[in-house]
Amino acid sequence: MTGTDPAGLRRNPRSSNRATLLELFFDVFYVAMFAQLSMQFAKDPSGGGLGQTLILLLAGWWTWSTTVNATEFYDPQLRVVQAVVAGTVFGVALMAVAVPAAYGGRGLLFAGAYVGIHLLRGILLIVALRPRRAHAREERVLFWFVLSGTLWLAGGFAGPAWRTGLWAGALAVDYLAAGLRYPTPRRGRLPITRLSTHFGERYQQIAILALGELALMSTLIFSRASYTPARAVAFLTAVVTALLFWHIYVLQSNKLVDRSAHLRPHASILLAPYVYASVITGIIATSGGVDLVLHDPQGTTPASWVALLTVGPVLYVLGRMSSEYVLLGQLPPIRVAWLALLLASTPLLTMLAPWLVMIVSAVVLVGITITDVRRLRRAALASD
């Protein structure tokens, strides 16, 4: 949509950055989605199982991200935008229900809900905006979702062997098309638009919500399991991990939101969905690993468990580092060193008990937190 679009459709960049109550209600359903996905990571921690769950996670994430783009671009008080969000709530609920058997008998339900969300949004917006000749933007987006939707539905009808490949291809279409700004025959690409601080706030809210899922699931599992010292230590380590994730996230968060809205809006709107895909995946993978450890904290640790407990935090920190690099120009070598140390230790971690692996990951996060605080303190003193 260009600068000649009719007034009254666009969100005012200077309007309140607060999410509407309907947006917050929409986010609530992602508690269920994230919980289902973390349990799915724990249910099948094999290499193939982790890959399949990752596809479901990235699909769920893309639904959230594209819905937020609509509420960022258009006035959230428009009835058509509210209808889009309400319809998406219903679709997300169906996707969450389908997650445990998405590669079994509920594959078509998952794919149909995903495709239905995106088609419904595109059609409703095009119909509502056409009388004001402001529908070109949504036509571009809908064009690409029709293409990817074909693969999603084909995967829903196919057997498990084909389903994974078809859905991975569909995800590639969705993510690449958005990164290229939906180039469409006779329409060109989407123009990059100005952001409001609402955009950054919404991404902050979903990150904190995902951290809440980590705290929620670990608490529920520990409360229902028999007490052992190892299990108690694992639970406390999970709480510490959630707090460390929170601290790493909130460090410089206000500065990042301000930069995304005012100084680097183009980079922010293009990169935020991909950066936060890493952040959210890291949290949910860690939650899945915690689930496994709380159920069986003793013995040696399978390699797939180590992958969840180490790669999860690494993905989380890398996602946050990407935001800081793009918006603030910061890429602290010490963070890279901590992450490299954690990954390099993974062969040794398989010889430890699962609760000890959790502690090692938490210690690395403590190291990152301490060095971050010292680095920023030195930078503040140098600027005075």
N, C-alpha and C positions, 0 to 999 in steps of 0.2 A: 504494500500500500504506500502511496507516495504522499508528498506534502499537500497535494491538492484534494485529498479525501475530505468528505464533508465533515464539518464539526459535529461534535456530540457523540461520536463513536469511540474516539480514542480516549484512553485513560490520561488524565491530566498529570504530567510528570511531577507537578508541584503539589499534588493531592496527598492525602494521608498515606503513609506507608503501611498502615495496619491492614492485616488481612480481614476480609469480611467474615461474618459468622459462618456463612455457607462454605467458604474456603477452609476454615478451620474444621468444620464438620467433615468435609472431604478428606482432610488429612487424617482424621481419626480412623478411617477405614484402612489407612496404610499401617496402622498398628497391627491389624489382623494380617495384612499382606506380608509385612516383615516377619511376623511371628511364624507364619506358615513357611516362609522361605528359610528361616534359620532352622526350623525343625526338619525341613527337607534336606538341608546340608548335612544335618546330623543323621538323618535316616539312611542316606546312601552316600557315605564319604569316599567311595571309590573314585578313581579318576574320571570315569565316564559319568558317574552320578553327580560329581561336583560340576562338571561341564554342563550337564543338562539343567541343573538348578541355576547355574549362572545365567543361562539363556532366559529362564523364567524371571529371574531377578532383573535383568536388563530390560525385559519387556515391561514389567511392572513399573520400573523406574521411568521408562520412556513415556508411559501414560501420564505419570505425575508431571514430568517436565513439560510436555506439550500442553497439558491443561493449564499449567501456570503461565506459559507463554501467552495463552489466550486471555487469561485474566490480567496479565500485565499489559497487553496491547490494547484491549478493549475496556471500556468503562464497565466495571464489575456490577454496576447497578442496572445495566441493560437486561431486560428479561431474557433475551436470547442467550446471553452469557450465563445467567443463572440457570437456564435450562440445560446448557452444555455441562455445567459443573454437576448439577443434580443427576443428569443421565450418566455421567462418568462415575459417580458414586455407586450407582447400580452395577455398572460394568466391572468396577474394581472389586466389588463384593463377589461377583461371579468368578472373576479370575482367582481371587484368594481361595474360594471354595474348591476350585479345580486344581490348585497347585499340587496336593499330595498324589493325585492320579493323572497329572497332565500328560505323562508318557504312557498312560494306560487308557482306561475307559473314559476319561474326561478331557482328552486332548482337544476334541472339537469344541467343548464348552470353553476352554481357556482361549483357544484361537478365535472363536466366534465372539467372545466378550471383548477381546483386544481389538479385533477389527471393527466390531460394532461401535466401540467408543470413538474411534478415529473417524469412521464414516459419518456417524451421527453428528459429531462436532462440525465436520466440514460441511455437511448438507444443511444443517440448521443455520450456520453462519452465512453460507452463500445465499440461501433463501432470504434471510433477514436483511442482508446487505445489498442484494441486487437492486432493489428499487432506488438506492442511493448511489449506485455504480461504484460500490466500494468492496466488491467481492473478489477482485483479482488475486489478492493475497491468498485467500482460502482456496481458490481454484488450483493454485500451484501446489499447496500442501496436500490437498485431496488427491491430486493426480498421482503423487508418489505413494500415498497410503493405499490407493487402489492397487498399485503395482505390488507393494509388499504384502497387502492383504491377500492377494492371490496365493502367495507362498505360505502365508500363515494358515489359510483354510486348507490348502493342499496337504500341509503337514498334519492338520487336525484329522483329515480323512485317512492319511497314510498310517502304516504300521510304525512301531517304535524305531525300527532301524532307519527308516527314511525321515521320520519326523524331526529328529535332531538336526539333520543336515538342512532340511527345508526351513526350519525355524531359524537356524543360524544364518542362512542366506537372507531371510526376511529381515532379521535384525540388522544385517549389514546394509541392506537397502535403506532402512529407516534412519540409521545413524549417519550413513554417508550422504544421503540426500539432504538431511538437515545441515550437515557440515558444509555442503556446497551451496546452501541457501536455496534448495528446491529449484534447480534449473528446469524450466518447463518449456516445451515447444510453443512459440508465439507469445510467451509471457515473460521469458527471461528469468532472472533470479529475484528472490525477495530482497528489497532494499533493507539496509540495516537501520533500525530506528533508535530513537533516544529512549533511555531507561529512566524509570523512577526508582527511588530507594525501596519501593515495594518489592522489586525483583530480588534484591539482595536479602531482604527480610524473609521472603518466602523460602529461599534456599536455607537460610539459617534455621528456620522453623522445622524443616523436614530433617535436617541433620540432628537437631536436638531430639526430635521424635524418634529417630532411629536409635539414638543412644538410650532413650527411654525403653525401647524394646529390649535392648541388651540387659538393662537393669531388671525389667519385668520378667523376662524368661528365666534369668538366673535365680531370681527370688522364688518364682513359682516352682521350679525344679527342686531347689534346695529344700523348700518347705515341705515337699511331698516325699523326699527321699529319707532313708534312715540316716541317723547321724553317725559320722565317723570323723576323726580329726582331719584326715586328708580331704574329705569332702568339704568340711568347714573352711579349711585354708583355701581350697579352690573357689568357694563362694566369695570369700573376702577378697581374693585376688581379682575375681570378676568385677566386684564393686570398685576396687582400686583402678582397674583397667578402664572402666567407664568414666571415672573421674579424670584420669589422665587423658583419655580421648577428649573429654570436654575441655580440659585446660589447653591442650594443643589447638583445639578448634577456636576457642574464644580469644586466644592471644592475637591481638591486632585485628580482631573481627570488625570493629567499628571502622577502622581505617580501610579495610577491604571493601566494606559495603559502600563507603563514600567514594572510593576510587572507581568502583564498578558503575556507579550511577553518574559520576561527573567527569572523571578524567579518562577512563578506558571503557566507555559503554559498549563500543563495537566488539572488543575482545571479550567482554563479559557475557554478552548475550549469545555469542557463538560458542564459547568454551565452557560456560557454566554447566550445561547438561552432561558434558563428558567428564569434567573434573569431578563433579559430584557423583557421577556414576562410580568412580573409584572410591570416593569417601563412603558412600552408602554400602557398596559391596564389601569394603573392608569391615564395616561395623557388623553387617549381617553374617559374614563369614566367621568373624570372631565369635559372635553369638552362637553360631552352630557348633564351633569348637568347644565353647564353654558347656553347651548342652551335653556333648559327649563326655567331657571330663567329669561333670557333676554326676552323671550316671555311672561312670566307672573310673574313679580317680587313681586306681592302683595299677600295677603291672607296667610293662613297657608300652611305649606309645607308637601306634601305627603311623606310617609315613603320611597317610592322608589326614590324620588328626593334626600332626605337626604342621602340615600345609595350612590348615584352617587357622591354627593358633599363631602362626608366624606370618604367613602371607596376608592374612586379614589386617593386622596392624600395619604392615608395610604398605598395603594399598591405601589404607586410611591416611597415613602420613604423606605418601606420595601425592594423593589428591589435594591435601592441604598445601603442600609445597608448590604444586602447580599453580594454585591461585596466587600464592605469594610471589611466585616468579613473574607471572604475567602482569599482575596489578602493582606490585611493589618493587619488582626487579631484584628480589632476594632469592638466593639459592645457597643456603648455608652448607658448607662442606661437612661440618660436624654431623648434621642430620643424615647426610648420605652415608657417612662412616658408620653411624649407629645402625642404620638399616642394613648395610652390607654385612656388618658383624652378625646381626640376627639371622640373615639368610645363610651366611657361611656356616653357622653353627647347626643348621637343620640336620645334617647327617648324624651329629652327636646326640641331638635331642631325642632321637628314636630310642636311645638306650635308657632314657629317664622315664620316670613315672609321669603320667599325664599332668598331675597337679604341679609337678616341678617344671614342666614345660611352660605352663601358664605363668609361673613365677619368673622364669627367664624372660619371656616376652614382656612382662610388666616391668622388669628391671630395665630393659632397653627403653621402654617408654618413659620411665623415671629419668634415665640419662638424657633423653631428648628434651624433656621438660626443663631439667636443671640447666642444661647448656643453652636452651632458648632464652630462659630468663636472664642468664648472665650476659648473653650476647646483646639482648635488647637493652639491658641496663647500661652496658658499656657504650652502646650507640647513643643512648639518651644523654649520658654524661659528656660524650664527645661533641654533641650538638649544642650543649649549653655554653 
